[in-house]
């Protein structure tokens, strides 16, 4: 018998990717999907690519609409999932793709998101030391932010091993336009995006406190860039070296047994296209010839490992299923 699951906020890009992954999952059955403006429409009309769930009608986002589910995915806008989660029974497991429950520091939440802190849940990044068991034992899990997972995977093992300084980390990361959501915005029109790369939220991106919390770094400057592509993130993470250890060997060792995190062979750099449609992260580490800084490049699909894929990975652990069920390590490029 398959576990009954539902998606709240299924009309967005992350919600659509969730439906695509869940439709092919061998152990999960989608019993409900909800939306706001698209409530009453067929999944096939909102997400034409999700053919196997095309005739499922999107309901309005209410506890009653999700009553049959044993696990609910929340793909709601930031600030809404915390309120809605409190209406769900404790017996229902929940994976939140939003930011409401990621941070343990209420002051950091107010500073970067505003409003009242809804409280922290188990952080949903299985590759962090000890986190896999915590996720498996939890009924409420907060999945990672997209820029956060690309950066944390690159940085956390090096900080933990004392191989880079905690107080001088610089990240420049480019994301595809789907990371900004599906709402129509002038700056996301094709005519505005094509042939252009634009920085945004410079000096105050909301994923910074999440990255600091998960890695143990104490200072981090993140410059996000909007890139002319629909999906993917490429992050360049640099830090001053500390100690005499082999940083690349530490990165390789940290992920040697991980099914979705791959340190590439020497000389091979990550490509966003290579991770497209997958739950993989591709990493490479080099040392800058001039400055001596450690450079880790990291590529993910922002809708995969950065959102829906990560959420399914967490759900698998929470339900006692094989962690890789319904997920692929292989991209679909070109």
C-alpha positions in Angstrom: 0.0 0.0 0.0 1.4 3.4 -0.9 1.5 6.4 1.5 -1.1 9.1 0.8 0.4 12.5 0.2 -0.8 16.0 -0.7 0.7 19.2 -2.0 -0.5 22.6 -0.7 0.5 25.3 -3.1 0.7 23.0 -6.2 0.3 25.7 -8.8 3.8 27.2 -8.5 7.0 26.0 -10.1 8.1 24.1 -6.9 4.6 22.7 -6.5 4.6 21.6 -10.1 8.0 19.9 -9.8 6.7 18.2 -6.6 3.8 16.8 -8.5 6.0 15.6 -11.3 8.3 13.7 -8.9 5.5 12.3 -6.8 3.7 11.1 -9.9 6.5 8.7 -10.6 7.2 7.8 -7.0 6.9 4.0 -6.4 5.7 4.4 -2.7 3.6 7.6 -2.7 0.1 8.4 -4.0 -1.0 12.0 -4.5 -4.5 12.2 -3.1 -4.9 16.0 -3.1 -3.3 19.2 -4.5 -4.4 22.7 -3.7 -3.9 26.2 -5.0 -5.1 29.8 -4.5 -5.9 31.6 -7.8 -5.9 28.3 -9.7 -8.2 26.4 -7.4 -10.8 24.5 -9.4 -8.5 24.0 -12.4 -7.1 20.7 -13.6 -3.4 19.9 -12.9 -3.0 19.3 -16.7 -4.1 22.9 -17.4 -1.7 24.5 -14.9 1.2 22.0 -15.4 0.8 20.5 -18.9 3.9 18.4 -18.5 2.4 16.4 -15.5 0.3 14.1 -17.7 -0.2 11.3 -15.2 -2.0 13.7 -12.8 -3.6 15.8 -15.5 -7.2 15.1 -14.4 -6.6 15.9 -10.7 -8.5 19.1 -9.8 -6.7 21.6 -7.6 -8.7 22.3 -4.5 -8.6 25.4 -2.3 -5.9 25.4 0.4 -7.7 24.3 3.5 -7.2 21.5 6.1 -10.3 19.7 4.8 -8.9 19.5 1.3 -5.8 17.7 2.6 -7.7 15.5 5.2 -6.9 12.2 3.4 -3.1 12.7 3.4 -0.7 11.1 5.7 2.1 13.5 4.7 1.6 17.1 3.4 4.1 19.1 1.4 3.7 22.9 1.9 4.8 24.8 -1.2 3.3 28.0 0.0 4.7 31.6 -0.1 6.9 32.6 2.8 4.9 33.7 5.8 1.9 31.5 5.0 3.2 28.0 5.7 3.7 28.7 9.4 0.1 29.8 9.9 -1.3 27.0 7.8 0.8 24.2 9.4 -0.8 25.0 12.8 -4.2 23.9 11.3 -3.0 20.4 10.4 -3.3 17.5 12.8 -0.2 16.4 14.7 -0.7 12.9 13.3 0.0 14.3 9.8 3.7 14.6 8.8 4.6 17.8 7.1 7.5 18.9 4.9 7.7 22.7 4.4 9.5 24.0 1.3 9.2 27.6 2.6 11.4 29.5 5.0 9.0 29.8 7.9 10.6 27.0 10.0 14.2 26.9 9.0 15.8 29.4 11.4 16.3 28.7 15.1 17.1 32.4 15.8 13.9 34.5 16.1 15.8 37.7 15.8 17.4 36.6 12.6 14.0 35.6 11.3 12.5 39.0 12.1 15.6 40.8 10.5 15.5 38.9 7.2 11.8 38.0 6.8 9.9 40.2 9.1 6.9 39.2 11.3 6.7 36.8 14.2 8.9 33.7 14.1 6.7 30.6 13.7 9.3 28.4 15.4 12.0 26.1 14.2 11.5 22.6 12.8 14.1 19.9 12.0 16.3 21.2 9.3 16.0 19.2 6.1 19.4 18.7 4.7 20.3 15.0 5.2 23.9 15.4 4.1 24.8 17.4 7.3 26.4 15.2 10.0 23.7 13.6 12.2 20.8 15.2 10.3 19.6 12.2 8.5 18.6 10.4 11.7 17.0 13.6 13.0 14.9 13.9 9.9 13.8 10.3 10.0 12.6 10.7 13.6 10.7 14.0 12.9 7.1 14.7 11.9 7.8 18.3 10.9 10.8 19.1 8.6 11.8 22.4 7.1 13.5 21.9 3.7 16.4 24.1 2.7 16.5 27.3 0.7 17.9 26.9 -2.9 21.0 29.2 -2.5 21.5 27.7 0.9 21.8 24.1 -0.1 24.2 25.0 -3.0 26.4 26.9 -0.5 26.1 24.7 2.6 27.1 21.6 0.7 30.2 23.4 -0.6 31.2 25.0 2.7 30.0 22.9 5.7 32.6 20.1 5.6 35.5 22.6 5.3 34.3 24.6 8.3 33.8 21.5 10.3 37.3 20.2 9.6 38.8 23.6 10.4 40.2 24.0 6.9 38.8 27.4 6.2 38.3 30.5 8.2 34.8 30.9 9.6 34.7 34.7 9.4 35.6 35.4 5.7 33.3 33.6 3.3 32.2 35.2 0.0 29.6 33.7 -2.3 28.5 34.8 -5.7 25.7 32.6 -7.1 23.5 32.8 -10.2 20.0 31.4 -10.3 17.5 30.7 -13.0 14.3 32.7 -13.1 12.1 29.9 -11.6 13.6 30.7 -8.3 11.6 33.9 -8.2 8.3 32.1 -8.4 5.6 32.0 -11.0 3.9 35.4 -10.3 4.1 37.7 -13.2 6.7 40.4 -12.7 8.2 42.9 -15.1 11.8 42.0 -14.3 11.1 38.4 -15.1 9.7 38.9 -18.6 11.7 37.2 -21.3 12.6 40.5 -23.0 14.1 41.7 -19.7 16.0 38.6 -18.7 17.4 37.3 -22.0 20.9 38.6 -22.7 21.2 40.0 -19.2 22.6 39.0 -15.7 21.4 41.1 -12.8 22.4 41.2 -9.1 19.5 41.5 -6.6 19.1 41.6 -2.8 22.8 42.5 -2.6 24.0 42.5 1.0 20.7 41.3 2.5 19.6 38.0 1.0 17.4 35.9 3.3 19.3 32.7 2.9 22.4 34.2 4.7 21.3 33.4 8.3 20.3 29.9 7.2 23.8 29.3 5.7 25.5 30.6 8.8 23.3 28.4 11.0 24.0 25.2 9.0 27.7 25.7 8.3 29.1 27.3 11.5 30.5 30.1 9.5 30.3 33.5 11.3 30.4 35.9 8.4 29.3 35.5 4.9 28.7 37.9 2.0 26.3 36.6 -0.6 25.7 38.2 -4.0 22.8 36.6 -5.9 22.5 37.0 -9.6 19.5 36.5 -11.9 20.6 34.5 -14.9 18.9 34.1 -18.3 17.9 30.4 -17.8 14.7 28.9 -16.3 16.3 26.7 -13.7 19.6 25.9 -12.0 22.0 27.5 -9.5 25.7 27.9 -9.9 27.5 29.1 -6.7 31.1 30.1 -6.3 32.1 29.9 -2.6 35.4 31.2 -1.5 37.1 31.3 1.9 40.5 31.9 3.4 42.4 28.6 4.2 43.1 27.6 7.7 45.5 24.8 8.9 47.5 22.5 6.7 44.9 19.9 5.7 43.8 18.8 2.2 40.6 20.7 1.6 39.6 18.8 -1.5 40.3 15.4 0.2 38.0 16.5 3.1 35.2 17.4 0.6 35.6 14.0 -1.2 35.5 12.1 2.1 32.5 14.0 3.4 30.4 12.9 0.4 31.9 9.6 -0.5 28.8 7.7 0.4 26.2 10.3 -0.6 23.9 9.3 -3.4 23.2 12.9 -4.6 26.3 14.9 -3.8 29.2 14.4 -6.3 32.7 15.9 -6.1 33.8 16.0 -9.7 37.1 14.7 -11.0 40.0 17.1 -11.0 39.7 19.7 -13.7 36.0 19.2 -14.3 33.8 22.1 -13.3 30.0 21.9 -12.5 27.4 22.8 -15.1 23.9 23.8 -14.2 22.6 21.9 -17.2 24.1 18.7 -15.9 22.0 18.8 -12.8 18.7 19.8 -14.6 15.8 17.6 -13.6 17.9 15.7 -10.9 18.3 15.8 -7.2 22.1 16.0 -7.5 24.7 18.6 -6.4 28.0 18.8 -8.4 31.0 20.2 -6.5 34.6 21.1 -7.4 37.3 22.5 -5.2 40.4 24.4 -6.3 42.9 26.8 -4.8 43.2 30.3 -6.3 46.7 30.8 -7.6 46.9 34.5 -6.7 45.2 34.8 -3.3 45.5 31.2 -2.0 41.7 31.2 -1.2 39.8 28.0 -1.4 37.2 28.0 -4.1 34.3 25.6 -4.3 32.0 25.7 -7.2 28.6 24.1 -6.8 25.7 23.4 -9.2 22.2 22.3 -8.4 18.8 22.4 -10.0 17.0 25.0 -7.9 13.7 23.2 -8.3 15.4 19.8 -7.6 17.9 19.6 -4.8 17.0 23.2 -4.1 13.3 22.6 -3.6 11.1 19.7 -4.6 13.7 17.0 -4.9 15.1 17.8 -1.4 11.5 17.8 -0.1 10.9 14.3 -1.5 14.2 13.1 -0.1 13.2 14.3 3.4 9.7 12.7 3.0 11.4 9.4 2.2 13.4 9.5 5.4 10.4 10.5 7.5 8.3 7.6 6.1 11.0 5.0 6.4 11.3 4.6 2.7 14.5 4.2 0.6 16.0 7.7 0.6 16.5 7.7 -3.2 13.0 6.5 -4.0 11.4 8.6 -6.8 14.5 10.6 -7.3 17.3 10.6 -9.9 20.9 11.5 -9.6 21.1 11.9 -13.4 20.4 15.2 -15.2 18.6 15.6 -18.5 21.0 17.9 -20.4 20.9 18.9 -23.2 
